[in-house]
Amino acid sequence: MICIDSDFAIAILKGESKAKELLITLESEGDIYITSISIFELTYITKEISKKKEKSLLNLINALKVLPLDKNSALIASKIGRKLAKKGKMVHPMDLMIGAMALQNKMPLVTNNVKHFSRIKGLEIVSW
């Protein structure tokens, strides 16, 4: 099981070869998840993309399993956020929630946003 971030989904939709190759590998290894937060991020931008790309986006989302934001993930995210803020190492709240959801479910996160997600202690990151 592995969780993908919105930047990986965008790379797939753009046809980036390294992302597509990694997706094929991940599909052969087990279930692929996306967070409800990443779904929000991706569909929020649909006003900026063509109908064809919007359909491809929805097809991708529908092919993945979804990790919902639950109470425990929200509490984990807020705890991590407070600790990082005290150190002056801010992480966007959506990234905190995505990272907490992956942590809680013991899943690596596929992202190229290593700068922010690497600040979340214990989160395994897979980049491409």
Beta strands, then each sheet from edge to edge (+ up, - down):
strand 1: 2-4
strand 2: 32-35
strand 3: 65-67
strand 4: 109-110
strand 5: 125-126
sheet 1: 3+ 2+ 1+ 4+ 5+
end
